[in-house]
Amino acid sequence: MKLPRRKFLHLATAATALSALPATSRAEAETYPTRPVHLLVGFAPGGFTDITARLIAPWLSERLGQQFLVENRPGASSNIATADVARAAPDGYTLLEVADPNAYNATLYDKLSFNFAHDITPVASIDRAPFVMVVNPSLPAKTVTEFIAYAKANAGKINMGSSGIGASSGLFGELFKTMTGIEMAAVQYRGVGVALPDLMSGRLDVIFLPVATVVGHISEGKLRPLGVTSSTRVGVLPDVPTIGESVPGYEAGGWTGLGAPANTPPEIVATLNQHVNAALADAAFKAQLAKLGLGPFASTPTEFAKFIAAETEKWGKVIRTAGIKAE
């Protein structure tokens, strides 16, 4: 079949444009970034997710020669910010501060405007945030083992705090309940700031919170730490054992990283991953994390994707077992 000249030229032009796209993409990736990059955080300022973003942003700005601007877009347990990034152009100029709630939300929420596993490309993990199981000092239990015995002897009388439905604090407690077979009544609060006064006054018995949030209260004797949720002990609380030392297999913790819209050029993903991992190998940067009770968490994009998938599956089981649903 002989094509009309105009039709032939149109198809030839289209084919030429298509064949040039990979080269254009490579060229853009090689010069990335050429303008400011927006890093969206799905939580209000002050939390460890926001703090981590504000630590990594200046590092990337200095080494890549463009401003990495942190923007807080809180709401719906980070789903608002995640949706914004999922809809953004996949060009590396809109990034997401990924965190553990992204793994929980896949099960907590029945209807989301995005599919995290398909719409967000894992770029680089940044840190892990160990939590600590703390009780009011008036509680008789001084160890995790003693707490389990006390809870079994006082079934249904222990109040466990949570900083919100589906929050890490509550989920880590639910995992503890499942693995120990104890009963604790979950008391929901609108944030850590509301829960802590009740814990310190004795109206609340126990809560699982980030080490960085309560280390000051622990040093002042206002709270008693029973165990950290991480697999290893934490530098700022060297004498506090892991929960896993008493409950084999128990491990939990917050974490953060960078994500980008799906189909972001792999060259850009690789560039960002390289510079984040360089920060995590830097002694001064690691010292900043350590002061906050955070630990460096380096990975390749593939390793980070596998980690997120494993976290999504693990906490999905906990959420379904506990019958938790977002409001």
C-alpha positions, 0 to 999 in steps of 0.5 A: 500500500502506497501512503500519501506523501503528507501521511508518510511525512507525519508518520516519519516525523512521529517515529523520529520524535519517539526514537529521540525520547530516550536520548532526551531523557538521558540528557535531562538526567545527566544535567539533573537538576536544573531548577529547584526540587520540591520534597513533600512531607505528609506530616506537620513540622516537628516529627521525625519524618519532617526532621529527616527531610530537613536534614537530607534537603540541605545535603542534596542542595549543596551537592547537586547545585539546586535548592531542595525545598521541603513542603509540609502537606499534612493530612490523612496520614500522609495520603494527601502528599502521596497523592500529589506526588503520584500525580506529579510529572515523573521528572525528579522535581517533585519528590515524597518523603516516604515513611512507614505510614505509607506501608500501613495505609494500603490496608487501613484505607479502603479507597485511595486515589493512588496505588502506592506500590505502582504510583511511587518509585522507591528512590532511597531509604534514609533512616530508621526510628526506633521506638521505646515501650514506656510506662508510668514509673508507678507501674510495678513492672520494671522489665518487659517480662514483668510487664507481661506477667502484670498484664496477664494478672490484670487482664483488661485493666491495662490502658495502652495509648495510641497517637491516632488510629493506625498510628505507629504507636498503636500498631507496635502495641498491637504487635506486642499484644499478638505476640505475647497474648496479653490484653490491653485496651487501646486508648486513642489520642490526637497526637503524642502531645495529648497522650504524654500528660496522661501517661505521666499522670498515671491515667495511661499505663503504657505507650510505644513512642519514638526514642527521640520523643521521650528520651528527655522524659526518661532521663528526668525519671518521668517515664520508665523505659522497658524495651526498645522496639528495634532489633539492636539496642539504641545508643542514647539508651544503652542500658535499655534492652530490646523487646526482642530479648524477652519476646523473640522475633519482635521488631518494629520501628519507624523509617523514612526515605525518598520516593518519586512518581512512577516512571521517573528516569532511572538515571535520576533515581540513581543520582538521588540514591547515590547522594543520599547514600553518601550522606549516610556514610558521612560521619557528621551526618550520621552524628546528626541522626544519632543525636535524634535517636535515629539510625542510618538506613542505606539501600539501593532502590530495589532493596528499598522497594523490597523493604517497603513491600515486606513492611506493607505485608507485615503490618497489613496482617497486624491491622487486619488481626486487630480490625483497625480501619481509618476513620 
